[in-house]
Amino acid sequence: MDTNILHILHFNDVYNVEEQKQEPVGGAARFTTALKSHGAGQHSIVLFSGDCLSPSYISNITYGQHIPSIMNKMYIQCSLFGNHEFDYGMNNFNECMNQCNFPWINSNVYDKELNELLGTKLQYKIIDYNNDIRIGIIGLIEKEWIEVIPCFTTSNIDVKDIIVTSRQLGTYLKIQKKCHFVIVLTHMRWFNDRLLAMNVPEIDLILGGHDHEYQYEWIQLNENLLLDTNLLLDKNKINIQRLIIKSGSDYKTFSHLYIKYDKENCKILNIDIEQVLIDSHWEPDNEVSNC
C-alpha cells in the first residue's frame, strides 16, 4: 500500500486583523506566523472558507480594502467567498478580489443577467500536491443567505442545488480530471453541510465556514447511494466516513489536518486534527504588521 500524508491548513470567518487583549489574542500578524510554522508556503495547502472583508471597526472605514494585502501574505491556495464579502456591494467585492494573489472559487451561484458564475470565473481549483496526488476543490454557497444579501435579488442570481452540483463536479474532477480526492469548501449552516456529507459519494472532505465555533463531525455516507446504477465511480474508492470541520473565527484558531491516504485506491485512511490556537507565544509576522 502506497501511503503518505497530506497537510491542509484551514480557516474561516476572520474579521478583526488586530490582536485582542485576552488570550488567545489572535491577530492577523501572529496568525500568519503560525501558518508559516505549520508549513504554509512549503508542504501545506492553505484553504479559506469565507468572510474576511467585514464586519470590523477598520472595515467600516476601509470597506474591507485593507484585507487583500494582509491575506496575500498567508500563502492561501484556494478560497470561497462568504456573505460578508458583499456588505459594501458588488463593485467593492470585485475591487477587493482583484487585489488578491490567490484564487476565489464559486461552484453553484450564477449571475442571471451575465449568464456566468457570480464573482469569479473559477468553478473549481485543481492542486497537484508534492507531485504525488491531484486534489480537486469546489466551493458551495447556500441559498438561505445569498438570497437575502441586499445587492442581490432572486431575479438576478441563480443558486444551483448543492447536492446536484457537487455530484456533477465531483464526478467530473475524479474521472475527467483524474483527481484522487475532492475537497469541498462551504459557507453554509451545519444542516446543509451534513446533507452534503450524507448524500454525495463523489466528495471526500468538507471544510466549512459561516459558523464561528470550532467544531468537527464525522458523518457516514448514505450507503444506499452506492446502489445507484448511475454512479460512475469505483465503489471501492469511495470514502464512507467523511469529515466536516469548521475552524473557529477571528484569526484566533485554524485547523492543521494530517491526512493519511492510500494513493492507489484513492482512500483516506485517517485524519488527525490539530486545532492551532493563536496566543501571544506566536511572534507577529513583520510583513503583515507593516501592512
Phi and psi in degrees as a GROMACS rama.xvg file:
@    title "Ramachandran Plot"
@    xaxis  label "Phi"
@    yaxis  label "Psi"
@TYPE xy
-90.8814  99.8058  ASP-2
-114.125  152.492  THR-3
-156.554  -179.856  ASN-4
-118.074  128.276  ILE-5
-101.04  128.173  LEU-6
-104.246  123.242  HIS-7
-125.441  131.595  ILE-8
-108.74  125.823  LEU-9
-129.655  140.06  HIS-10
-148.441  167.31  PHE-11
-159.515  158.535  ASN-12
52.1915  70.5855  ASP-13
-115.878  131.522  VAL-14
-126.305  -59.6261  TYR-15
-89.4094  110.345  ASN-16
-74.2241  -22.8908  VAL-17
-80.9111  150.427  GLU-18
-76.7056  159.316  GLU-19
-99.9738  174.668  GLN-20
-82.9237  -30.6356  LYS-21
-102.313  150.098  GLN-22
-73.5726  145.066  GLU-23
-72.5277  130.042  PRO-24
-71.5179  -23.5983  VAL-25
64.3855  -145.215  GLY-26
96.176  137.522  GLY-27
-63.4154  -32.7181  ALA-28
-69.4878  -47.3103  ALA-29
-66.7643  -37.2234  ARG-30
-58.1628  -43.8689  PHE-31
-64.872  -40.5788  THR-32
-58.5843  -44.1213  THR-33
-65.3773  -41.2683  ALA-34
-57.4249  -47.332  LEU-35
-62.6269  -38.9258  LYS-36
-63.3206  -27.1497  SER-37
-98.0725  16.8259  HIS-38
101.367  6.2255  GLY-39
-60.1883  132.405  ALA-40
83.3841  -1.08062  GLY-41
-128.397  -97.2562  GLN-42
-101.974  1.39176  HIS-43
-111.323  143.281  SER-44
-91.5921  127.286  ILE-45
-103.577  123.534  VAL-46
-127.838  142.486  LEU-47
-128.672  134.288  PHE-48
-108.504  27.0538  SER-49
98.9238  157.008  GLY-50
77.2097  97.0043  ASP-51
-144.483  -24.9297  CYS-52
-77.2914  -23.3951  LEU-53
-168.068  159.973  SER-54
-94.7791  149.073  PRO-55
-164.952  167.159  SER-56
-60.4497  -44.0318  TYR-57
-68.2269  -38.8195  ILE-58
-66.9415  -22.2533  SER-59
-62.4745  -24.9195  ASN-60
-95.6483  -42.8093  ILE-61
-95.4552  -8.49849  THR-62
58.7081  27.7231  TYR-63
83.3549  2.94393  GLY-64
-69.3713  -13.5072  GLN-65
-80.7536  -13.1026  HIS-66
-74.5276  -45.6592  ILE-67
-54.2493  -43.3036  PRO-68
-63.8097  -28.2953  SER-69
-77.5387  -50.716  ILE-70
-69.8049  -20.8702  MET-71
-64.3852  -15.2312  ASN-72
-89.8465  0.448979  LYS-73
-100.796  2.49533  MET-74
60.4062  35.0805  TYR-75
-68.2483  133.769  ILE-76
-105.45  -15.97  GLN-77
-164.778  144.875  CYS-78
-146.908  157.275  SER-79
-124.353  138.708  LEU-80
-81.5063  154.185  PHE-81
-115.93  -176.865  GLY-82
-63.3717  -34.8285  ASN-83
-76.0234  -8.26655  HIS-84
-65.9052  -17.5468  GLU-85
-108.265  13.6367  PHE-86
-61.2366  -27.5867  ASP-87
-113.513  22.9513  TYR-88
93.1689  168.139  GLY-89
-70.9364  -37.9899  MET-90
-64.502  -41.7  ASN-91
-65.3536  -40.1111  ASN-92
-57.1065  -48.6855  PHE-93
-62.1212  -40.0957  ASN-94
-60.9953  -43.98  GLU-95
-67.2101  -42.7716  CYS-96
-62.235  -37.4013  MET-97
-68.0991  -17.4281  ASN-98
-89.0836  -7.12005  GLN-99
-84.3019  143.781  CYS-100
-96.7725  13.655  ASN-101
-129.68  155.238  PHE-102
-82.2324  145.837  PRO-103
-110.273  134.074  TRP-104
-117.239  160.757  ILE-105
-156.343  117.661  ASN-106
-100.931  -13.9967  SER-107
-138.577  6.24476  ASN-108
-118.536  127.356  VAL-109
-119.928  147.486  TYR-110
-84.9924  113.112  ASP-111
-63.9029  -38.3013  LYS-112
-67.7569  -40.3929  GLU-113
-90.8145  -12.6406  LEU-114
55.8639  46.3745  ASN-115
-150.139  169.84  GLU-116
-58.3617  143.126  LEU-117
-77.2128  126.479  LEU-118
80.5309  -8.63808  GLY-119
-163.575  162.875  THR-120
-101.456  -1.73783  LYS-121
-100.463  117.549  LEU-122
-88.3543  -21.9516  GLN-123
-155.613  168.456  TYR-124
-133.994  138.696  LYS-125
-114.391  130.671  ILE-126
-122.081  123.66  ILE-127
-91.2972  114.754  ASP-128
-97.1562  116.327  TYR-129
53.0118  30.4614  ASN-130
54.5793  28.8934  ASN-131
-121.214  -51.3255  ASP-132
-132.026  158.616  ILE-133
-111.775  129.727  ARG-134
-117.769  128.155  ILE-135
-99.2596  137.848  GLY-136
-125.823  129.671  ILE-137
-121.881  161.45  ILE-138
-130.557  126.284  GLY-139
-122.135  139.567  LEU-140
-124.194  137.898  ILE-141
-85.3826  147.364  GLU-142
-69.4891  -23.5199  LYS-143
-58.1457  -35.665  GLU-144
-97.7701  -34.9781  TRP-145
-71.9994  -25.8585  ILE-146
-77.0653  -6.39483  GLU-147
-112.674  7.49369  VAL-148
-69.5439  129.384  ILE-149
-55.4005  -33.7039  PRO-150
-82.5212  0.889484  CYS-151
-121.755  158.877  PHE-152
-136.739  163.578  THR-153
-65.6566  -14.2045  THR-154
-83.7921  -17.7294  SER-155
-115.993  -0.437516  ASN-156
-129.044  151.438  ILE-157
-125.797  113.134  ASP-158
-99.0879  110.308  VAL-159
-74.9394  150.523  LYS-160
-59.5412  132.627  ASP-161
-68.7358  -34.2439  ILE-162
-69.8482  -50.0092  ILE-163
-60.8442  -46.1463  VAL-164
-61.207  -47.1092  THR-165
-70.2209  -31.4865  SER-166
-68.0878  -43.8781  ARG-167
-65.6888  -48.6986  GLN-168
-69.6156  -37.4525  LEU-169
-60.5545  -43.2588  GLY-170
-63.5588  -45.3483  THR-171
-60.0665  -45.8935  TYR-172
-67.693  -38.0308  LEU-173
-78.4112  -34.844  LYS-174
-93.6571  -56.3837  ILE-175
-72.9296  -41.4546  GLN-176
-96.0397  -0.600137  LYS-177
60.9647  35.9486  LYS-178
-77.8149  137.824  CYS-179
-75.8034  -37.1495  HIS-180
-137.927  153.074  PHE-181
-122.832  122.404  VAL-182
-105.826  138.307  ILE-183
-111.787  122.812  VAL-184
-88.6877  131.37  LEU-185
-129.192  152.931  THR-186
-131.341  84.637  HIS-187
-161.679  173.938  MET-188
-74.0234  163.101  ARG-189
-56.9611  -37.9013  TRP-190
-54.8541  -47.2599  PHE-191
-73.0257  -33.8026  ASN-192
-61.797  -42.0561  ASP-193
-65.9308  -40.9426  ARG-194
-56.8975  -43.1903  LEU-195
-61.6099  -48.2134  LEU-196
-62.6298  -37.5139  ALA-197
-77.5348  -24.8882  MET-198
-119.687  8.29839  ASN-199
-128.219  96.9008  VAL-200
-64.2747  -22.7875  PRO-201
-80.8972  -3.24136  GLU-202
-114.51  163.811  ILE-203
-123.397  -23.9268  ASP-204
-157.135  139.324  LEU-205
-120.233  121.545  ILE-206
-111.956  108.518  LEU-207
-104.734  168.814  GLY-208
-140.637  -164.833  GLY-209
85.2365  -45.12  HIS-210
-87.7499  144.255  ASP-211
-101.22  -11.2582  HIS-212
-84.7991  144.449  GLU-213
-74.064  121.901  TYR-214
-160.596  146.882  GLN-215
-143.814  155.03  TYR-216
-142.712  146.968  GLU-217
-100.029  126.178  TRP-218
-118.997  136.816  ILE-219
-91.4219  134.543  GLN-220
-63.4582  141.592  LEU-221
-66.0714  104.733  ASN-222
-70.2523  -11.5144  GLU-223
-62.4438  -24.1137  ASN-224
-65.9882  -22.5475  LEU-225
-71.8018  -13.7382  LEU-226
-87.5269  -6.46904  LEU-227
-63.1169  118.657  ASP-228
-69.6109  -14.4811  THR-229
-88.5321  -3.57268  ASN-230
-69.4506  117.959  LEU-231
-89.8701  -13.9447  LEU-232
-81.5203  154.977  LEU-233
-66.8917  117.272  ASP-234
-61.0118  -25.4804  LYS-235
-74.1542  -10.88  ASN-236
-107.019  17.5915  LYS-237
-101.596  129.712  ILE-238
-80.553  115.912  ASN-239
-74.8797  -40.7936  ILE-240
-93.875  127.108  GLN-241
-129.225  141.755  ARG-242
-93.7799  135.339  LEU-243
-113.547  130.518  ILE-244
-138.061  138.429  ILE-245
-122.425  131.865  LYS-246
-105.721  33.6443  SER-247
85.1011  -150.403  GLY-248
-164.055  167.4  SER-249
61.9212  36.8718  ASP-250
59.6655  22.7284  TYR-251
-99.4776  -12.3134  LYS-252
-163.895  152.183  THR-253
-145.071  170.2  PHE-254
-106.066  135.972  SER-255
-110.465  112.001  HIS-256
-98.5432  125.285  LEU-257
-104.323  101.734  TYR-258
-103.161  110.55  ILE-259
-85.9627  126.252  LYS-260
-132.489  155.595  TYR-261
-103.487  104.931  ASP-262
-62.5475  -44.4635  LYS-263
-60.0402  -41.2412  GLU-264
-102.173  6.75291  ASN-265
52.3138  43.9531  CYS-266
-117.743  137.158  LYS-267
-83.0866  119.934  ILE-268
-88.9465  -34.1028  LEU-269
-166.318  146.597  ASN-270
-128.463  117.206  ILE-271
-94.4907  132.616  ASP-272
-112.354  123.994  ILE-273
-114.848  119.978  GLU-274
-87.2045  118.406  GLN-275
-99.04  116.198  VAL-276
-90.6425  136.499  LEU-277
-96.9989  87.6037  ILE-278
-104.678  -174.575  ASP-279
-75.0055  -3.48041  SER-280
-75.5988  -17.88  HIS-281
-80.4279  128.617  TRP-282
-74.7895  142.34  GLU-283
-64.8161  140.623  PRO-284
-72.8647  128.514  ASP-285
-63.9079  -41.8573  ASN-286
-64.1053  -42.1817  GLU-287
-68.8727  -39.0538  VAL-288
-60.4807  -29.1426  SER-289
-91.034  -0.987078  ASN-290
